[in-house]
């Protein structure tokens, strides 16, 4: 017996055939469009088109082994993952959003995602269509950067910039300087672009309205600038420069009006003050005997006042009045070495639109050299062009001489104070310090510091020999030595009982300098250490570089040497009755 079961699968076959046809149409569409298309199921990609490969830089084989969120930039991976998984669960997620991808080569791209739900090969999944918007984003960032730079510049300068409609009924932009200059609220000018006109006098207000009307009618193409009066935030009247620039389309139709407003109150006040100072200058010359000149910048001619002629050693009566001289002729009175600097100072004053002051040496008609102090200022036209250079000068030769003498006196007093300090230091230590070693070491250290010396030593005589003992100096071969009294440098001082100095041993001849030359000493001075009528040693100072000696230094060293001799003898008699001259105190870093 044969038993069979049959089932009608026509509908299923038709459904499968329709599904295959639908998938085939989708595949053909995905391969032909320029946008990247990818299908994912679960966590992985299951199908991608060629455009998606080009967009990411990965091959289809590589993508099919990747999580669908792995292509996202680090900050976007979690967002792509959460939305993709939620979409497969049937949850509502945004269909379109922007994010950043990172390609296989490490480049970052901006993309626009269009995402949706899909059934692929009978299973639920997600589909994304990606459009590369990197260039658009970069262009937007460039525009934003340019706008930000303009905003920073416009908000930092003290000029008012504004952009308004041709009818002046709509304000597109105005920078914060508007509030600082006018004292009015920015919000009000956006509501009514002409609200600031209430600060102007009636006639100036009509000037502004007339310019706007002419721009709209085409009567004028560029109105230039005008100066207006306005009420400042402090209630005082000021001045502003007002400029308008039309912005037209290709057909010449007025589209916008750009305006710039500058507060020139301080500049105008300065011009007025300068004119006033000119009048005061003439009076000052008569009272204080100041000389002055007036240089005409365009012609380079210069006129001199009577007092300036007298400073130059010329009687005004000997000069034809009201005659100008050339600038080159005037320079002949300036010392030749300083003419270039004088010209530079004049040009600097003109270029900086201000003034300056300086001292310069002049040669009078009789050949005498004098020093004059110069102050000069530039006078400008209303249009801002330099017209004249006014200069005043005063003979300060005597003042300079007194200042130099004062500085020299201060320097001498400072040196005297330092030397007196050294003497007091030795005297105080002799009275308060019990040890001869401490007294002499402290004295030597102070001398090395205050005289900027390299070596300072005390050498003591015992019968027919001089004993040397190093102090504060390491690795000195002759730190402990003695030598007979002969013709050496120290021996000459002991024998003559007079100071001896050599400013440069390398230029001196004779056996007295041989040892000093060998060890590199350049300058040396020694003074006898005396006690009553006997010479007991030598105070010795040396430099490795040439040193110019002063008589005052020698006198101070002699006083210090005598103080040291008294200390040695006093403390020796008190504490060491036996032969006391056994040690030499030295602070040096070279051989004798």
Backbone torsions as a table, in degrees:
resi	resn	phi	psi	omega
1	UNK	NA	136.6	179.6
2	UNK	-113.0	129.4	-179.4
3	UNK	-121.3	132.3	-179.0
4	UNK	-135.9	153.1	179.1
5	UNK	-124.8	133.6	178.1
6	UNK	-122.6	146.8	-179.5
7	UNK	-138.3	139.9	-179.2
8	UNK	-82.2	111.0	-179.0
9	UNK	-111.6	20.9	-178.4
10	UNK	-59.9	-45.0	-177.8
11	UNK	-63.7	-40.3	-179.2
12	UNK	-65.5	-41.7	178.6
13	UNK	-62.2	-42.0	180.0
14	UNK	-65.8	-37.4	179.3
15	UNK	-66.2	-44.7	179.7
16	UNK	-63.4	-40.0	179.7
17	UNK	-64.5	-40.2	179.1
18	UNK	-66.1	-37.1	179.8
19	UNK	-66.0	-43.0	179.3
20	UNK	-64.1	-40.2	178.2
21	UNK	-64.5	-38.4	179.7
22	UNK	-65.9	-43.1	179.3
23	UNK	-64.4	-37.9	179.1
24	UNK	-65.4	-42.4	176.9
25	UNK	-61.6	-41.2	179.9
26	UNK	-63.6	-41.6	-178.8
27	UNK	-64.1	-43.3	179.5
28	UNK	-63.0	-41.8	179.4
29	UNK	-64.9	-43.7	-178.3
30	UNK	-63.8	-33.5	-178.1
31	UNK	-79.4	-16.7	-176.0
32	UNK	-100.2	-21.8	-179.1
33	UNK	-82.3	158.3	-177.4
34	UNK	-83.8	-14.6	-179.9
35	UNK	-78.8	149.3	175.6
36	UNK	-76.5	132.7	-179.2
37	UNK	-126.9	134.6	179.1
38	UNK	-143.4	143.5	176.9
39	UNK	-116.8	135.9	178.2
40	UNK	-130.8	149.3	174.6
41	UNK	-134.5	133.6	-174.2
42	UNK	67.3	-119.3	-178.4
43	UNK	-109.1	-5.6	-171.6
44	UNK	-117.5	155.4	169.6
45	UNK	-69.1	143.4	175.7
46	UNK	-120.8	-15.4	177.9
47	UNK	-162.6	138.7	177.2
48	UNK	-140.8	153.3	176.7
49	UNK	-97.3	173.7	-177.8
50	UNK	-62.2	-37.6	180.0
51	UNK	-62.8	-34.5	178.5
52	UNK	-68.7	-36.2	176.2
53	UNK	-63.1	-45.2	-179.9
54	UNK	-64.5	-36.5	-178.3
55	UNK	-66.4	-42.7	-175.4
56	UNK	-92.0	-22.6	-177.2
57	UNK	85.3	-3.3	177.6
58	UNK	-95.4	152.3	173.4
59	UNK	-79.9	166.1	179.9
60	UNK	-63.5	-36.6	179.3
61	UNK	-62.5	-40.1	179.4
62	UNK	-68.2	-40.9	-177.8
63	UNK	-66.3	-36.3	-177.8
64	UNK	-69.7	-10.0	175.9
65	UNK	-108.0	15.0	-178.5
66	UNK	-114.4	152.6	169.9
67	UNK	-68.7	145.6	-174.8
68	UNK	-67.4	-19.8	178.6
69	UNK	-90.9	-3.8	-178.6
70	UNK	-66.4	-21.5	-178.9
71	UNK	-79.1	-12.2	-177.5
72	UNK	-74.6	150.1	173.2
73	UNK	-66.2	154.1	-170.2
74	UNK	-50.4	-41.3	-177.1
75	UNK	-73.2	-11.9	-175.1
76	UNK	-113.1	-7.0	-175.2
77	UNK	-59.1	-47.1	-178.1
78	UNK	-63.2	-40.8	179.4
79	UNK	-62.4	-46.2	179.8
80	UNK	-62.6	-42.3	-178.3
81	UNK	-64.2	-49.5	-175.8
82	UNK	-63.8	-42.4	-178.8
83	UNK	-70.3	-37.4	179.7
84	UNK	-65.7	-43.7	179.4
85	UNK	-69.0	-40.6	179.8
86	UNK	-64.3	-37.4	-179.4
87	UNK	-62.8	-38.0	179.1
88	UNK	-69.2	-24.6	178.0
89	UNK	-83.7	0.2	177.9
90	UNK	89.4	8.0	179.8
91	UNK	-80.5	150.0	-179.1
92	UNK	-78.0	125.4	178.2
93	UNK	-133.0	156.7	178.8
94	UNK	-55.5	135.6	-178.7
95	UNK	-80.6	-21.6	-176.5
96	UNK	-141.4	133.5	176.3
97	UNK	-162.4	162.8	-179.7
98	UNK	-106.2	145.6	176.5
99	UNK	-155.0	-179.4	179.8
100	UNK	-116.4	137.5	175.0
101	UNK	-110.6	156.8	172.9
102	UNK	-119.2	123.7	-175.2
103	UNK	-78.8	174.4	179.9
104	UNK	-60.9	-33.9	-179.1
105	UNK	-82.4	-1.6	178.2
106	UNK	94.4	1.0	178.3
107	UNK	-75.6	148.1	178.8
108	UNK	-101.4	132.3	178.6
109	UNK	-126.8	142.1	172.7
110	UNK	-89.6	133.6	179.5
111	UNK	-134.3	155.7	172.9
112	UNK	-108.8	119.0	-178.9
113	UNK	-91.4	131.3	166.2
114	UNK	-116.7	107.9	-171.2
115	UNK	-114.5	152.4	178.7
116	UNK	-160.9	176.3	179.2
117	UNK	-93.8	145.1	-179.0
118	UNK	-149.4	150.4	170.5
119	UNK	-105.9	115.7	-176.3
120	UNK	-122.1	120.5	-177.5
121	UNK	54.6	41.4	173.5
122	UNK	81.0	2.4	-178.2
123	UNK	-123.0	147.2	178.9
124	UNK	-70.6	148.5	179.4
125	UNK	-163.9	-165.9	179.9
126	UNK	-130.4	149.7	178.1
127	UNK	-126.6	137.8	177.6
128	UNK	-127.7	138.6	173.6
129	UNK	-114.8	125.8	-173.5
130	UNK	-113.7	130.1	174.6
131	UNK	-114.1	127.1	179.7
132	UNK	-75.1	114.0	-179.2
133	UNK	-116.8	24.4	-177.3
134	UNK	-59.3	-48.6	-178.4
135	UNK	-62.0	-40.3	179.1
136	UNK	-63.6	-42.0	179.7
137	UNK	-65.0	-42.7	178.7
138	UNK	-62.7	-39.7	178.0
139	UNK	-64.4	-40.5	178.5
140	UNK	-63.5	-41.1	179.5
141	UNK	-65.8	-37.7	178.1
142	UNK	-63.5	-45.4	179.1
143	UNK	-63.0	-42.8	180.0
144	UNK	-63.1	-41.9	179.4
145	UNK	-62.2	-43.0	178.9
146	UNK	-63.7	-42.8	179.0
147	UNK	-64.2	-37.7	-179.2
148	UNK	-67.6	-40.8	177.8
149	UNK	-62.9	-43.4	178.6
150	UNK	-61.8	-42.1	-179.4
151	UNK	-63.2	-43.5	179.9
152	UNK	-62.6	-42.4	179.7
153	UNK	-66.1	-48.0	-176.2
154	UNK	-63.6	-32.0	-176.4
155	UNK	-86.6	-10.0	-178.8
156	UNK	-100.9	-23.2	-177.8
157	UNK	-81.2	162.6	-179.4
158	UNK	-100.2	31.8	173.8
159	UNK	-114.1	146.1	177.1
160	UNK	-89.7	122.5	173.1
161	UNK	-110.9	134.2	175.7
162	UNK	-145.5	155.0	178.2
163	UNK	-129.3	119.0	-171.7
164	UNK	-132.2	158.8	178.3
165	UNK	-70.9	158.9	-178.8
166	UNK	-56.1	-35.1	-179.1
167	UNK	-83.4	-3.3	-178.3
168	UNK	59.5	32.4	178.1
169	UNK	-107.0	-3.0	-180.0
170	UNK	-143.9	123.7	178.6
171	UNK	-96.5	118.8	-179.3
172	UNK	-86.0	-37.9	179.8
173	UNK	-159.3	143.7	171.1
174	UNK	-152.3	137.6	-173.5
175	UNK	-87.6	165.4	-174.3
176	UNK	-63.7	-17.1	178.6
177	UNK	-59.0	-22.3	177.6
178	UNK	-56.7	-44.5	-179.2
179	UNK	-67.1	-40.4	-177.7
180	UNK	-65.8	-38.8	-175.1
181	UNK	-82.3	-42.2	-175.0
182	UNK	-95.7	-25.3	-174.9
183	UNK	79.8	5.7	-179.9
184	UNK	-95.5	158.3	-177.7
185	UNK	-78.8	136.7	178.1
186	UNK	-61.2	-35.5	-178.4
187	UNK	-60.9	-36.6	-178.5
188	UNK	-67.3	-38.2	-177.9
189	UNK	-72.5	-25.7	174.6
190	UNK	-71.1	-31.4	177.0
191	UNK	-76.3	-40.7	-178.3
192	UNK	-137.2	96.0	-175.4
193	UNK	-58.9	-18.8	-178.7
194	UNK	-100.8	13.5	-175.5
195	UNK	-64.5	-29.5	-177.1
196	UNK	-69.9	-15.1	179.8
197	UNK	-63.1	-19.1	-179.7
198	UNK	-68.1	-15.1	178.0
199	UNK	-80.4	-13.1	-174.8
200	UNK	-94.2	150.3	169.3
201	UNK	-61.5	160.7	-174.0
202	UNK	-58.2	-44.0	-176.5
203	UNK	-68.3	-36.0	177.4
204	UNK	-70.1	-33.0	177.6
205	UNK	-63.4	-40.4	178.9
206	UNK	-65.7	-33.4	177.6
207	UNK	-60.5	-45.5	-178.3
208	UNK	-63.7	-47.7	-178.5
209	UNK	-63.0	-35.3	179.5
210	UNK	-66.9	-39.0	179.4
211	UNK	-64.8	-44.1	179.3
212	UNK	-61.8	-42.4	179.7
213	UNK	-63.3	-42.6	179.7
214	UNK	-65.4	-34.8	177.2
215	UNK	-65.3	-43.3	-179.5
216	UNK	-68.0	-35.2	-178.3
217	UNK	-83.8	-11.6	-180.0
218	UNK	83.1	10.0	-179.5
219	UNK	-64.6	-39.8	176.5
220	UNK	-124.9	145.6	179.1
221	UNK	-97.9	-31.5	179.6
222	UNK	-144.0	104.2	-173.4
223	UNK	-75.5	-7.6	-179.6
224	UNK	72.5	-141.2	-177.3
225	UNK	-131.2	152.4	175.9
226	UNK	-135.0	154.8	178.2
227	UNK	-102.0	128.6	-176.7
228	UNK	-122.4	150.9	171.5
229	UNK	-93.4	146.4	178.1
230	UNK	-153.7	159.5	179.5
231	UNK	-87.3	120.4	-177.7
232	UNK	-79.8	166.1	-180.0
233	UNK	-58.0	-26.6	179.5
234	UNK	-82.8	3.5	178.2
235	UNK	90.1	-10.9	179.5
236	UNK	-84.9	155.9	177.2
237	UNK	-82.6	137.4	178.5
238	UNK	-129.6	-174.0	179.2
239	UNK	-127.1	143.3	176.3
240	UNK	-133.4	149.1	171.2
241	UNK	-97.3	126.3	-174.1
242	UNK	-115.5	122.0	-179.4
243	UNK	-126.8	137.9	176.1
244	UNK	-125.2	141.5	178.7
245	UNK	-131.2	122.1	179.7
246	UNK	-78.3	143.6	173.4
247	UNK	-115.3	115.0	-175.5
248	UNK	-117.2	156.4	176.0
249	UNK	-84.7	-173.1	-175.9
250	UNK	-64.3	-28.6	179.8
251	UNK	-83.6	-1.2	179.2
252	UNK	87.2	6.7	-179.8
253	UNK	-78.8	135.0	-179.5
254	UNK	-67.8	122.8	-178.7
255	UNK	-107.3	-40.7	-178.2
256	UNK	-144.8	163.6	171.6
257	UNK	-126.1	123.6	176.1
258	UNK	-98.9	132.2	-179.0
259	UNK	-125.7	146.4	175.4
260	UNK	-131.1	130.8	179.9
261	UNK	-124.7	130.6	179.8
262	UNK	-125.9	129.0	176.6
263	UNK	-80.4	114.0	-177.5
264	UNK	-112.5	23.0	-177.8
265	UNK	-59.7	-49.0	-177.0
266	UNK	-64.6	-38.3	179.1
267	UNK	-64.1	-43.9	179.1
268	UNK	-64.9	-38.2	178.0
269	UNK	-64.9	-37.2	178.4
270	UNK	-65.2	-40.0	178.2
271	UNK	-62.7	-41.8	179.1
272	UNK	-65.1	-42.7	-179.2
273	UNK	-64.3	-35.9	179.6
274	UNK	-67.8	-41.4	176.7
275	UNK	-62.8	-38.2	178.6
276	UNK	-67.1	-37.8	179.8
277	UNK	-66.2	-29.4	177.2
278	UNK	-61.2	-43.5	179.3
279	UNK	-67.0	-40.4	179.3
280	UNK	-67.7	-29.1	-179.1
281	UNK	-62.9	-41.8	180.0
282	UNK	-61.3	-39.8	178.9
283	UNK	-68.3	-39.0	-178.1
284	UNK	-64.3	-36.6	-179.6
285	UNK	-63.4	-39.2	-179.4
286	UNK	-67.1	-35.1	-175.5
287	UNK	-84.9	-45.7	-172.1
288	UNK	-102.1	2.1	179.0
289	UNK	60.1	44.4	172.8
290	UNK	-89.0	141.8	172.1
291	UNK	-93.5	158.4	179.6
292	UNK	-148.2	160.5	172.6
293	UNK	-137.2	163.3	177.9
294	UNK	-134.5	112.1	-178.7
295	UNK	-99.4	123.3	176.1
296	UNK	-86.7	110.3	-168.8
297	UNK	-62.0	-37.9	-176.5
298	UNK	-70.2	-43.1	-175.8
299	UNK	-93.3	-14.1	-176.9
300	UNK	63.4	20.8	173.5
301	UNK	-92.3	154.7	-175.0
302	UNK	-138.5	139.6	176.4
303	UNK	-117.0	141.6	-174.9
304	UNK	-113.8	146.8	177.2
305	UNK	-81.0	166.3	179.4
306	UNK	-59.1	-42.3	-177.9
307	UNK	-65.4	-35.2	178.7
308	UNK	-68.2	-37.7	175.2
309	UNK	-59.6	-40.8	-179.6
310	UNK	-66.5	-38.4	177.1
311	UNK	-61.4	-35.6	179.1
312	UNK	-79.4	0.5	177.7
313	UNK	83.9	22.2	-178.5
314	UNK	-120.8	130.3	176.2
315	UNK	-75.4	129.7	-179.1
316	UNK	-55.2	-30.6	-178.9
317	UNK	-65.2	-20.6	-178.8
318	UNK	-84.9	-5.0	-176.2
319	UNK	-111.3	137.1	176.1
320	UNK	-65.0	124.1	-176.2
321	UNK	-71.0	153.2	177.3
322	UNK	64.6	11.4	175.8
323	UNK	-95.5	132.6	177.3
324	UNK	-90.1	150.8	174.0
325	UNK	-114.8	160.5	179.9
326	UNK	-75.2	158.0	179.0
327	UNK	-63.0	-38.4	179.1
328	UNK	-62.6	-38.8	177.6
329	UNK	-63.3	-41.1	179.1
330	UNK	-63.2	-36.7	-178.8
331	UNK	-63.7	-21.1	179.9
332	UNK	-63.6	-22.4	178.0
333	UNK	-83.5	-9.6	179.4
334	UNK	-91.4	139.6	177.3
335	UNK	-55.0	134.9	-171.3
336	UNK	-56.2	-38.1	-178.8
337	UNK	-68.5	-16.7	-174.5
338	UNK	-112.4	4.5	-178.4
339	UNK	-66.1	-41.4	-179.6
340	UNK	-62.6	-43.6	178.6
341	UNK	-64.1	-39.4	178.0
342	UNK	-59.8	-44.4	179.8
343	UNK	-65.2	-41.4	178.7
344	UNK	-60.4	-42.4	179.9
345	UNK	-63.5	-39.5	177.9
346	UNK	-65.0	-47.0	-179.4
347	UNK	-64.0	-35.8	177.9
348	UNK	-64.3	-41.6	178.8
349	UNK	-61.7	-41.4	-179.4
350	UNK	-69.4	-43.1	-176.7
351	UNK	-68.8	-35.3	-178.8
352	UNK	-83.6	-3.1	-179.3
353	UNK	55.7	40.6	-179.9
354	UNK	-147.2	-127.5	-179.9
355	UNK	-156.3	178.6	175.8
356	UNK	-160.1	175.3	179.2
357	UNK	-142.5	150.5	-177.9
358	UNK	-167.7	167.4	174.7
359	UNK	-105.3	145.0	-180.0
360	UNK	-146.9	148.7	178.5
361	UNK	-93.5	134.3	178.6
362	UNK	-117.2	158.3	175.1
363	UNK	-113.8	114.2	-179.4
364	UNK	-70.3	168.3	-178.9
365	UNK	-59.2	-33.2	-179.9
366	UNK	-83.6	4.3	177.4
367	UNK	92.3	-7.5	-179.3
368	UNK	-72.1	139.1	177.8
369	UNK	-94.4	132.2	179.6
370	UNK	-132.0	163.0	177.1
371	UNK	-112.8	128.5	177.4
372	UNK	-121.9	146.6	174.6
373	UNK	-99.1	131.2	-174.0
374	UNK	-115.5	134.5	168.2
375	UNK	-124.8	132.3	-177.6
376	UNK	-142.2	149.3	179.6
377	UNK	-139.7	154.5	-179.2
378	UNK	-103.3	139.2	174.6
379	UNK	-109.0	131.0	-175.7
380	UNK	-111.7	157.1	174.0
381	UNK	-77.3	172.6	177.2
382	UNK	-62.2	-26.4	178.1
383	UNK	-83.6	0.5	176.7
384	UNK	90.9	9.5	-179.8
385	UNK	-90.5	134.1	178.6
386	UNK	-67.8	129.3	-178.1
387	UNK	-107.7	-52.3	-172.7
388	UNK	-133.1	151.4	171.3
389	UNK	-118.4	112.7	178.7
390	UNK	-95.0	133.0	176.5
391	UNK	-131.2	142.0	173.7
392	UNK	-123.2	147.0	-179.1
393	UNK	-144.2	154.0	-179.6
394	UNK	-137.0	138.1	177.4
395	UNK	-71.8	114.5	-177.4
396	UNK	-116.2	23.5	-177.7
397	UNK	-58.6	-49.9	-178.2
398	UNK	-65.3	-39.1	179.0
399	UNK	-62.8	-41.5	179.0
400	UNK	-63.9	-40.6	179.3
401	UNK	-62.4	-43.2	179.3
402	UNK	-64.3	-40.2	178.7
403	UNK	-63.2	-41.8	178.7
404	UNK	-64.7	-42.2	178.0
405	UNK	-63.4	-39.2	179.3
406	UNK	-63.9	-44.3	179.1
407	UNK	-62.0	-40.8	178.6
408	UNK	-65.1	-39.9	178.4
409	UNK	-64.5	-42.6	178.3
410	UNK	-61.3	-41.5	179.9
411	UNK	-63.6	-43.5	179.5
412	UNK	-64.9	-40.5	177.7
413	UNK	-63.3	-39.0	179.1
414	UNK	-63.6	-43.6	177.7
415	UNK	-63.7	-41.8	179.6
416	UNK	-62.2	-41.0	178.8
417	UNK	-62.6	-41.3	180.0
418	UNK	-65.7	-42.1	-179.3
419	UNK	-69.0	-39.4	176.2
420	UNK	-62.2	-37.3	178.3
421	UNK	-61.7	-39.9	178.8
422	UNK	-64.5	-44.1	-179.8
423	UNK	-62.3	-45.6	178.9
424	UNK	-62.9	-35.2	179.6
425	UNK	-61.8	-46.6	179.4
426	UNK	-64.5	-43.9	-178.4
427	UNK	-62.2	-46.3	-179.6
428	UNK	-62.1	-42.6	-179.1
429	UNK	-67.3	-35.1	178.7
430	UNK	-63.3	-33.6	-176.4
431	UNK	-83.8	-26.6	-171.9
432	UNK	-110.2	-19.2	-175.9
433	UNK	-97.0	132.0	-176.6
434	UNK	-82.8	-28.2	-174.1
435	UNK	-96.4	130.4	175.7
436	UNK	-62.5	-37.9	178.5
437	UNK	-57.2	-46.7	-178.9
438	UNK	-64.1	-41.9	-178.9
439	UNK	-60.3	-49.7	-174.5
440	UNK	-72.6	-39.8	178.1
441	UNK	-62.4	-42.9	178.4
442	UNK	-63.4	-40.4	179.5
443	UNK	-63.9	-45.1	-179.2
444	UNK	-63.6	-42.9	179.1
445	UNK	-59.9	-41.8	-179.2
446	UNK	-67.3	-39.8	179.3
447	UNK	-64.7	-43.1	178.8
448	UNK	-59.4	-41.6	-177.8
449	UNK	-71.3	-50.2	-172.6
450	UNK	-74.3	-28.0	-179.4
451	UNK	-98.7	3.1	178.7
452	UNK	53.6	40.6	-177.0
453	UNK	-93.1	164.4	176.6
454	UNK	-95.7	-33.1	-178.4
455	UNK	-139.9	138.8	174.2
456	UNK	-142.7	128.2	-173.2
457	UNK	-143.4	157.6	171.3
458	UNK	-118.4	122.9	179.7
459	UNK	-112.2	129.3	-176.1
460	UNK	-111.7	143.9	-177.7
461	UNK	-97.8	138.7	175.6
462	UNK	-138.0	108.8	-175.7
463	UNK	57.8	-114.1	-175.9
464	UNK	-106.8	17.3	-178.0
465	UNK	-129.3	158.5	174.0
466	UNK	-116.3	129.0	-176.5
467	UNK	-102.6	137.9	-179.4
468	UNK	-123.9	129.0	175.3
469	UNK	-132.1	124.0	-176.8
470	UNK	-71.7	148.4	177.4
471	UNK	-137.5	129.4	176.9
472	UNK	67.2	17.7	-177.4
473	UNK	-127.9	125.3	179.0
474	UNK	-96.6	154.7	174.6
475	UNK	55.4	41.4	177.7
476	UNK	-107.1	112.3	-171.3
477	UNK	-61.7	-32.4	-177.7
478	UNK	-102.5	30.3	-177.6
479	UNK	-61.9	-35.2	175.2
480	UNK	-123.3	110.2	-178.4
481	UNK	-155.7	161.8	173.2
482	UNK	-143.5	153.7	179.7
483	UNK	-148.1	153.0	-177.5
484	UNK	-71.3	152.8	176.3
485	UNK	-72.3	119.9	-177.3
486	UNK	-142.7	-122.3	-178.1
487	UNK	-107.9	13.1	-178.8
488	UNK	-69.9	176.8	-177.2
489	UNK	-59.4	-50.3	-178.4
490	UNK	-66.6	-37.3	-178.0
491	UNK	-64.7	-36.3	177.9
492	UNK	-62.8	-38.3	179.5
493	UNK	-68.0	-43.7	-179.4
494	UNK	-64.5	-39.7	-177.5
495	UNK	-71.2	-39.0	-176.3
496	UNK	-90.5	-16.4	-175.8
497	UNK	54.8	37.4	178.5
498	UNK	-133.9	150.4	175.9
499	UNK	-64.0	152.4	178.2
500	UNK	-140.3	135.2	177.2
501	UNK	-141.3	150.3	175.9
502	UNK	-128.8	117.7	-177.6
503	UNK	-74.5	-30.6	177.8
504	UNK	-150.8	102.7	-177.9
505	UNK	-64.8	-25.3	-178.0
506	UNK	-70.7	-19.2	179.7
507	UNK	-99.2	-7.8	-178.3
508	UNK	-90.9	153.5	176.7
509	UNK	-114.6	165.5	178.9
510	UNK	109.4	155.4	-176.9
511	UNK	-69.9	-16.2	-178.9
512	UNK	-62.4	-26.6	-175.7
513	UNK	-102.6	-0.6	-171.2
514	UNK	-60.0	-49.6	-179.0
515	UNK	-63.2	-41.1	-179.0
516	UNK	-63.8	-40.4	178.3
517	UNK	-62.8	-40.9	-176.6
518	UNK	-64.5	-34.2	-178.0
519	UNK	-94.5	4.5	172.0
520	UNK	86.7	15.2	178.8
521	UNK	-75.4	134.5	-179.9
522	UNK	-103.8	-44.0	-179.1
523	UNK	-128.6	142.2	-177.9
524	UNK	-151.1	146.2	175.4
525	UNK	-141.5	142.4	176.3
526	UNK	-138.7	141.7	177.5
527	UNK	-128.2	145.2	-178.9
528	UNK	-69.7	140.4	171.6
529	UNK	-92.7	114.1	-173.0
530	UNK	-111.9	144.3	171.0
531	UNK	-135.4	113.7	-172.7
532	UNK	56.7	-119.0	-177.3
533	UNK	-104.2	14.1	-175.9
534	UNK	-115.6	145.1	174.0
535	UNK	-97.5	118.5	-175.8
536	UNK	-105.6	-5.7	179.6
537	UNK	174.9	-164.7	-177.3
538	UNK	-137.5	134.7	168.9
539	UNK	-93.4	122.3	-165.7
540	UNK	-124.9	128.9	179.0
541	UNK	-132.6	137.1	179.5
542	UNK	-139.7	156.0	179.3
543	UNK	-127.6	146.0	177.0
544	UNK	-86.1	-9.2	174.9
545	UNK	-120.3	154.0	179.8
546	UNK	-56.0	137.5	-178.3
547	UNK	-129.0	129.7	178.8
548	UNK	-87.6	119.1	-175.6
549	UNK	-84.6	147.6	175.3
550	UNK	-120.0	145.5	180.0
551	UNK	-57.1	-33.6	-178.0
552	UNK	-65.5	-36.9	177.7
553	UNK	-62.0	-44.7	-179.7
554	UNK	-60.2	-44.3	-179.3
555	UNK	-62.1	-42.9	-179.6
556	UNK	-64.7	-44.0	179.1
557	UNK	-61.1	-37.6	179.8
558	UNK	-65.3	-41.0	178.0
559	UNK	-62.3	-44.8	-179.4
560	UNK	-64.8	-40.2	178.8
561	UNK	-61.6	-42.0	179.1
562	UNK	-64.8	-39.7	177.3
563	UNK	-62.9	-42.1	179.4
564	UNK	-64.0	-40.8	178.7
565	UNK	-61.5	-41.6	179.2
566	UNK	-64.5	-40.1	180.0
567	UNK	-65.6	-42.1	-179.1
568	UNK	-62.0	-48.4	-177.0
569	UNK	-66.3	-42.3	-177.1
570	UNK	-64.8	-49.3	-176.1
571	UNK	-74.2	-26.1	177.1
572	UNK	-69.8	-44.9	178.7
573	UNK	-63.6	-31.7	-177.5
574	UNK	-79.2	-38.0	-168.5
575	UNK	-116.0	-23.7	-176.6
576	UNK	-135.9	83.4	-177.0
577	UNK	-67.4	-18.8	178.2
578	UNK	-76.3	-176.1	-176.9
579	UNK	-53.3	110.0	-170.9
580	UNK	-92.9	-19.7	-176.4
581	UNK	-86.6	76.9	-178.9
582	UNK	-118.1	-9.9	-175.2
583	UNK	-131.8	151.2	174.0
584	UNK	-122.4	136.8	-178.6
585	UNK	-104.3	127.4	-173.5
586	UNK	-140.5	140.9	172.7
587	UNK	-129.3	90.5	-175.2
588	UNK	-146.3	165.6	178.1
589	UNK	-127.7	14.7	177.0
590	UNK	-137.8	160.7	174.5
591	UNK	-67.8	151.9	167.0
592	UNK	-78.0	NA	NA
